[in-house]
Amino acid sequence: MTLKEMRGKMLSRKFCPKCGSEDVMMIAAGMTGSWMCKKCGFTGSVFPEKEVVGREIDENDMGDEE
């Protein structure tokens, strides 16, 4: 999906439950997966998600797809 296609749509984004940063990455796949916060180093399988409108997504997150 391109950035243009996402504008105006509701999407979700994971964030760190400890510090609130959205700079998280998956470190292990599987049924539950494990995530790590790049800001504070917190790791776990439960990282909540928050809904964002497509235009709120940082264009840097999408690379050069537009």
CNS distance restraints for C-alpha pairs under 8 A (distance, minus, plus):
assign (resid   1 and name CA) (resid   5 and name CA) 6.19 0.50 0.50
assign (resid   1 and name CA) (resid   6 and name CA) 6.97 0.50 0.50
assign (resid   2 and name CA) (resid   6 and name CA) 6.48 0.50 0.50
assign (resid   2 and name CA) (resid  62 and name CA) 7.64 0.50 0.50
assign (resid   2 and name CA) (resid  65 and name CA) 5.49 0.50 0.50
assign (resid   2 and name CA) (resid  66 and name CA) 5.77 0.50 0.50
assign (resid   3 and name CA) (resid   7 and name CA) 6.44 0.50 0.50
assign (resid   3 and name CA) (resid  54 and name CA) 7.85 0.50 0.50
assign (resid   3 and name CA) (resid  59 and name CA) 7.31 0.50 0.50
assign (resid   3 and name CA) (resid  62 and name CA) 6.69 0.50 0.50
assign (resid   3 and name CA) (resid  65 and name CA) 6.56 0.50 0.50
assign (resid   3 and name CA) (resid  66 and name CA) 5.48 0.50 0.50
assign (resid   4 and name CA) (resid  66 and name CA) 6.29 0.50 0.50
assign (resid   6 and name CA) (resid  54 and name CA) 4.94 0.50 0.50
assign (resid   6 and name CA) (resid  55 and name CA) 7.24 0.50 0.50
assign (resid   7 and name CA) (resid  53 and name CA) 7.15 0.50 0.50
assign (resid   7 and name CA) (resid  54 and name CA) 4.22 0.50 0.50
assign (resid   7 and name CA) (resid  55 and name CA) 4.72 0.50 0.50
assign (resid   8 and name CA) (resid  53 and name CA) 5.65 0.50 0.50
assign (resid   8 and name CA) (resid  54 and name CA) 4.93 0.50 0.50
assign (resid   8 and name CA) (resid  55 and name CA) 5.97 0.50 0.50
assign (resid   9 and name CA) (resid  53 and name CA) 5.58 0.50 0.50
assign (resid   9 and name CA) (resid  54 and name CA) 5.02 0.50 0.50
assign (resid  10 and name CA) (resid  51 and name CA) 6.28 0.50 0.50
assign (resid  10 and name CA) (resid  52 and name CA) 5.67 0.50 0.50
assign (resid  10 and name CA) (resid  53 and name CA) 4.66 0.50 0.50
assign (resid  10 and name CA) (resid  54 and name CA) 5.98 0.50 0.50
assign (resid  11 and name CA) (resid  51 and name CA) 5.44 0.50 0.50
assign (resid  11 and name CA) (resid  52 and name CA) 5.33 0.50 0.50
assign (resid  11 and name CA) (resid  53 and name CA) 6.13 0.50 0.50
assign (resid  11 and name CA) (resid  54 and name CA) 6.31 0.50 0.50
assign (resid  12 and name CA) (resid  49 and name CA) 5.86 0.50 0.50
assign (resid  12 and name CA) (resid  50 and name CA) 5.29 0.50 0.50
assign (resid  12 and name CA) (resid  51 and name CA) 4.23 0.50 0.50
assign (resid  12 and name CA) (resid  52 and name CA) 5.83 0.50 0.50
assign (resid  13 and name CA) (resid  22 and name CA) 7.30 0.50 0.50
assign (resid  13 and name CA) (resid  49 and name CA) 5.10 0.50 0.50
assign (resid  13 and name CA) (resid  50 and name CA) 5.42 0.50 0.50
assign (resid  13 and name CA) (resid  51 and name CA) 6.37 0.50 0.50
assign (resid  13 and name CA) (resid  52 and name CA) 7.14 0.50 0.50
assign (resid  14 and name CA) (resid  22 and name CA) 6.22 0.50 0.50
assign (resid  14 and name CA) (resid  24 and name CA) 7.21 0.50 0.50
assign (resid  14 and name CA) (resid  47 and name CA) 5.99 0.50 0.50
assign (resid  14 and name CA) (resid  48 and name CA) 5.59 0.50 0.50
assign (resid  14 and name CA) (resid  49 and name CA) 4.18 0.50 0.50
assign (resid  14 and name CA) (resid  50 and name CA) 6.48 0.50 0.50
assign (resid  15 and name CA) (resid  20 and name CA) 5.67 0.50 0.50
assign (resid  15 and name CA) (resid  21 and name CA) 5.50 0.50 0.50
assign (resid  15 and name CA) (resid  22 and name CA) 4.34 0.50 0.50
assign (resid  15 and name CA) (resid  23 and name CA) 7.12 0.50 0.50
assign (resid  15 and name CA) (resid  24 and name CA) 6.60 0.50 0.50
assign (resid  15 and name CA) (resid  47 and name CA) 6.02 0.50 0.50
assign (resid  15 and name CA) (resid  48 and name CA) 5.98 0.50 0.50
assign (resid  15 and name CA) (resid  49 and name CA) 6.08 0.50 0.50
assign (resid  15 and name CA) (resid  50 and name CA) 7.52 0.50 0.50
assign (resid  16 and name CA) (resid  20 and name CA) 4.74 0.50 0.50
assign (resid  16 and name CA) (resid  21 and name CA) 5.33 0.50 0.50
assign (resid  16 and name CA) (resid  22 and name CA) 6.38 0.50 0.50
assign (resid  16 and name CA) (resid  23 and name CA) 7.87 0.50 0.50
assign (resid  16 and name CA) (resid  24 and name CA) 6.90 0.50 0.50
assign (resid  16 and name CA) (resid  37 and name CA) 5.99 0.50 0.50
assign (resid  16 and name CA) (resid  42 and name CA) 7.43 0.50 0.50
assign (resid  16 and name CA) (resid  47 and name CA) 5.86 0.50 0.50
assign (resid  16 and name CA) (resid  48 and name CA) 7.23 0.50 0.50
assign (resid  17 and name CA) (resid  47 and name CA) 6.13 0.50 0.50
assign (resid  17 and name CA) (resid  48 and name CA) 6.74 0.50 0.50
assign (resid  18 and name CA) (resid  40 and name CA) 7.96 0.50 0.50
assign (resid  18 and name CA) (resid  42 and name CA) 6.99 0.50 0.50
assign (resid  19 and name CA) (resid  39 and name CA) 7.97 0.50 0.50
assign (resid  19 and name CA) (resid  40 and name CA) 6.86 0.50 0.50
assign (resid  21 and name CA) (resid  37 and name CA) 7.23 0.50 0.50
assign (resid  21 and name CA) (resid  39 and name CA) 6.78 0.50 0.50
assign (resid  22 and name CA) (resid  37 and name CA) 7.84 0.50 0.50
assign (resid  23 and name CA) (resid  37 and name CA) 6.09 0.50 0.50
assign (resid  23 and name CA) (resid  38 and name CA) 5.72 0.50 0.50
assign (resid  23 and name CA) (resid  39 and name CA) 6.71 0.50 0.50
assign (resid  24 and name CA) (resid  35 and name CA) 6.73 0.50 0.50
assign (resid  24 and name CA) (resid  36 and name CA) 5.55 0.50 0.50
assign (resid  24 and name CA) (resid  37 and name CA) 4.36 0.50 0.50
assign (resid  24 and name CA) (resid  38 and name CA) 5.63 0.50 0.50
assign (resid  24 and name CA) (resid  39 and name CA) 7.97 0.50 0.50
assign (resid  25 and name CA) (resid  35 and name CA) 5.59 0.50 0.50
assign (resid  25 and name CA) (resid  36 and name CA) 5.45 0.50 0.50
assign (resid  25 and name CA) (resid  37 and name CA) 6.56 0.50 0.50
assign (resid  25 and name CA) (resid  38 and name CA) 7.27 0.50 0.50
assign (resid  26 and name CA) (resid  33 and name CA) 7.03 0.50 0.50
assign (resid  26 and name CA) (resid  34 and name CA) 5.85 0.50 0.50
assign (resid  26 and name CA) (resid  35 and name CA) 4.35 0.50 0.50
assign (resid  26 and name CA) (resid  36 and name CA) 6.33 0.50 0.50
assign (resid  27 and name CA) (resid  33 and name CA) 7.53 0.50 0.50
assign (resid  27 and name CA) (resid  34 and name CA) 5.54 0.50 0.50
assign (resid  27 and name CA) (resid  35 and name CA) 5.41 0.50 0.50
assign (resid  27 and name CA) (resid  36 and name CA) 6.46 0.50 0.50
assign (resid  28 and name CA) (resid  33 and name CA) 5.27 0.50 0.50
assign (resid  28 and name CA) (resid  34 and name CA) 4.96 0.50 0.50
assign (resid  28 and name CA) (resid  35 and name CA) 7.09 0.50 0.50
assign (resid  29 and name CA) (resid  33 and name CA) 4.44 0.50 0.50
assign (resid  29 and name CA) (resid  34 and name CA) 6.65 0.50 0.50
assign (resid  32 and name CA) (resid  45 and name CA) 6.15 0.50 0.50
assign (resid  33 and name CA) (resid  45 and name CA) 5.69 0.50 0.50
assign (resid  34 and name CA) (resid  43 and name CA) 6.91 0.50 0.50
assign (resid  34 and name CA) (resid  44 and name CA) 5.38 0.50 0.50
assign (resid  34 and name CA) (resid  45 and name CA) 4.38 0.50 0.50
assign (resid  34 and name CA) (resid  46 and name CA) 7.72 0.50 0.50
assign (resid  35 and name CA) (resid  43 and name CA) 5.54 0.50 0.50
assign (resid  35 and name CA) (resid  44 and name CA) 5.51 0.50 0.50
assign (resid  35 and name CA) (resid  45 and name CA) 5.85 0.50 0.50
assign (resid  35 and name CA) (resid  46 and name CA) 7.69 0.50 0.50
assign (resid  35 and name CA) (resid  47 and name CA) 7.11 0.50 0.50
assign (resid  36 and name CA) (resid  41 and name CA) 6.15 0.50 0.50
assign (resid  36 and name CA) (resid  42 and name CA) 5.65 0.50 0.50
assign (resid  36 and name CA) (resid  43 and name CA) 4.33 0.50 0.50
assign (resid  36 and name CA) (resid  44 and name CA) 6.71 0.50 0.50
assign (resid  37 and name CA) (resid  41 and name CA) 4.99 0.50 0.50
assign (resid  37 and name CA) (resid  42 and name CA) 5.29 0.50 0.50
assign (resid  37 and name CA) (resid  43 and name CA) 6.48 0.50 0.50
assign (resid  38 and name CA) (resid  42 and name CA) 7.96 0.50 0.50
assign (resid  52 and name CA) (resid  56 and name CA) 6.38 0.50 0.50
assign (resid  52 and name CA) (resid  57 and name CA) 7.44 0.50 0.50
assign (resid  53 and name CA) (resid  57 and name CA) 7.35 0.50 0.50
assign (resid  57 and name CA) (resid  61 and name CA) 7.22 0.50 0.50
assign (resid  58 and name CA) (resid  62 and name CA) 7.48 0.50 0.50
assign (resid  59 and name CA) (resid  63 and name CA) 6.83 0.50 0.50
